Each structure stands twice: as structure tokens, then as C-alpha cells.
Amino acid sequence: MIDPHAYRARFPILADCVYLINHSLAAMPAKAEDNLLEYARMWRERGIRSWGEGWWDMPTTVGDQIARILGGAPGSVVMHQNVTVAEMIVISCFRAPGERNRVVYEEANFPSVRYLYQAQPELEVVAVEDDRAIVDAIDERTLLVPISHVLFKNGEIQDVEPIVRRAHEAGAYVVLDCYQSAGVVPLDLTGLDVDFATGGSVKWLCGGPGAGWLYVRPDLAERLEPTFVGWQGHARPFAFEPELEYAGGVRRFLTGTPNVPALYAATAGYDVIEEVGVEAIRERSLASTSLLIELLDDAGLEVASPRDPARRGGTVTVRTPDHAAVHHALGERGIICDFRPDAGVRIGPHFYNTEDELRRTVAALSDIVESGAYERHGGAVGRY
């Protein structure tokens, strides 16, 4: 089992507060600052030569590191700004879909994904109750199944294998959003046989904003032709040819100039995740979330997340009398978490959080609710 104390010094914010918002923005590794300084040094000292000395290839070299973490083959992941961009690139492979134009996903899908598909006039969106209903809803008219591996509101792991199996039987493609699982729940994208996977680095990967990623199953990467493409996706980008010729493999899923500083920062998080290991992180996560649920039960607080460990991601959601106000009151006590409307207060311990922090959090939460201390924050609004 991981000893959290062996890693806490690497994450400076842990010295100042109880940081339990890793499902939203994980603690920054100190090495991220070092990496950004290295980026600045390269720009200052090497200037344009930096492109040939590593910058240009970072969308694929950093993508290979993500592939190792997620069980993808080398050359199957490219880096982008965020999930919305990555999923738009997927959609762009299927212009003028004809009668096979249905998109099926769960009602609890993340809004950014929902909005993107709803905005495509050529697609018919079908939102269903849960992962089981997705399987039933997939038919010969279904084109894409963009689903979440772990639901963002309550941390529930969806059963992906039956969805992939049914989609492939019907000739549809699965786009798996791994944002809430990558780095805390072990993944084997190759074994799952998903067609595409997307995610970012803000959460459990400890990589910060601006470093999203797209996985494309290798056989698809050789034959699909995205129409949302840029000069990095050309076979010979520095020939500056007037006509498009797709690069081979996953490189054709690139767009324009990459977000180099974000990739420098993100690799600091990926390095520590690879070092600790997702299997070990999962073991630690399950122990932490199980303790949280036990403590919340003892305090008489209602848990909204799955109790079955096999269905629980890294987050525990707690129902309270006023989620926004309770969250605000916790923040005043130096406990950083968040809430989601109509769901609850979300608590997301990572491998560097301690049992004492969890006990302190539940004690504070119980006191805030029982004493009514949250009431002076009634009507509080905010994102986090």
C-alpha cells in the first residue's frame, strides 16, 4: 500500500490545506514549475530551434506517455487542448452520415460533451438513463456512442465492455471519455477495444489544464480521415504544400500549433503517476473512499456514490442540506473540495491524502451540518 507521506513534499499545496478536489484539479507537482522554467529557458536560449529540438513532436511523444498509462499502443495518442476539441476531431471523420446518424449517450454525460453533439445539425442525439440503457438503445442507425467511463457527479464507473460489444455488433463507434478515470482507475484501452478515447490532465493525472488527449484505435487511425485537421496532420507539414495529404496513423488527427507550455507542465504529473503506478493508486483510492464512506455513515450523512468498489471511481459525493453553502463553509476551514448542483459535495482523495485528512474532513462536515453553520452561507454560488 502507498505511504502518502512519501509523496506529499512533491505537492506544495498540501502543506497549506486539506486538498480533496483531485477529481477537479489535482495538486500541482513541484516539478511542473521546473518544467515550465525549462520551457521558458528553451524559448529564451534556443528560440525557433526549439521546434526541432523537441517542441514539434511533443503532441506525439507526450501522447505516447499517456498511452502507456492507459494501456494504448505506442503511436495511438495525440495531445490537444481539451476533450471538446478531441471529440470534434472524431465527429469530423463522419461528415454526411446519412441514415446512420444517431448518437447515444447517458443522461449523466458531462455537459461539454453533450453540448458538442447537440450542436451538430446532422446528428440525432438520444440520451438514455444509464449504461444498461445505452446497450439497449444502440441499433443499426447508431453512428457514435460518446460515453463517460466514470460519471462526474457521483463517481460511478460505467460498465463499458457490453457497450463496446453491442456498438461493434451494430457497426457503431465508441468514444470513451476517461477524464474522471485516467490516473486513478486502471485502464486497458487496447483490451477494451474502444474505437476512440478522450480525456485531459487536470484531474487525477496531476497534469494541469490545456493538455487534453485523443486515443484512436490503430487500425482506425490508418483509414479514417478527419476533416477538422491542420498542418500538423499533413504528411509533410514543412513542405507547405497547397493540397492536403494526410499523415500516416494517429498524426493525421493533429490540428495546428501545439500548446507547448501545457505539455511541459503535464509531463510532471504523468511522471509521478507512472512512478507510483495506477494499480497502486487504485488500491489506495479504494481504501480512502471506503474509509470516507464508513466515516460518513457513522456521522449520519448520506452517501450518493456507489458503495460497490467495482462501480466506484475516485470520488465520494455526499448529499447535504445546501451543497453550495456547505462547500463554502468547508473552504473556510481549509478543506478544499467542490459540489455539483442536484448531486452533492464531492470529495476526491488522491494517493497523497492521509487518513487523518479524511477524518478531519468528515468531522468538519458533520459539525457544519449539525450546527447549521452552513446557513450563513445560504445562497452561496461558485464553481468550486
Secondary structure as GFF3:
##gff-version 3
##sequence-region A 1 384
A	DSSP	three_ten_helix	4	6	.	.	.	ID=ss1
A	DSSP	three_ten_helix	8	10	.	.	.	ID=ss2
A	DSSP	three_ten_helix	12	15	.	.	.	ID=ss3
A	DSSP	beta_strand	18	19	.	.	.	ID=ss4
A	DSSP	alpha_helix	30	46	.	.	.	ID=ss5
A	DSSP	alpha_helix	49	50	.	.	.	ID=ss6
A	DSSP	pi_helix	51	55	.	.	.	ID=ss7
A	DSSP	alpha_helix	58	70	.	.	.	ID=ss8
A	DSSP	beta_strand	77	80	.	.	.	ID=ss9
A	DSSP	alpha_helix	83	91	.	.	.	ID=ss10
A	DSSP	three_ten_helix	92	94	.	.	.	ID=ss11
A	DSSP	beta_strand	102	106	.	.	.	ID=ss12
A	DSSP	alpha_helix	111	118	.	.	.	ID=ss13
A	DSSP	beta_strand	124	128	.	.	.	ID=ss14
A	DSSP	alpha_helix	131	137	.	.	.	ID=ss15
A	DSSP	beta_strand	142	148	.	.	.	ID=ss16
A	DSSP	alpha_helix	160	170	.	.	.	ID=ss17
A	DSSP	beta_strand	173	177	.	.	.	ID=ss18
A	DSSP	alpha_helix	189	192	.	.	.	ID=ss19
A	DSSP	beta_strand	196	199	.	.	.	ID=ss20
A	DSSP	beta_strand	212	216	.	.	.	ID=ss21
A	DSSP	alpha_helix	218	221	.	.	.	ID=ss22
A	DSSP	three_ten_helix	231	233	.	.	.	ID=ss23
A	DSSP	three_ten_helix	237	239	.	.	.	ID=ss24
A	DSSP	three_ten_helix	249	253	.	.	.	ID=ss25
A	DSSP	alpha_helix	260	276	.	.	.	ID=ss26
A	DSSP	alpha_helix	278	298	.	.	.	ID=ss27
A	DSSP	beta_strand	302	303	.	.	.	ID=ss28
A	DSSP	three_ten_helix	309	311	.	.	.	ID=ss29
A	DSSP	beta_strand	316	319	.	.	.	ID=ss30
A	DSSP	alpha_helix	323	332	.	.	.	ID=ss31
A	DSSP	beta_strand	335	336	.	.	.	ID=ss32
A	DSSP	beta_strand	338	340	.	.	.	ID=ss33
A	DSSP	beta_strand	344	347	.	.	.	ID=ss34
A	DSSP	alpha_helix	355	371	.	.	.	ID=ss35
A	DSSP	three_ten_helix	373	377	.	.	.	ID=ss36
###
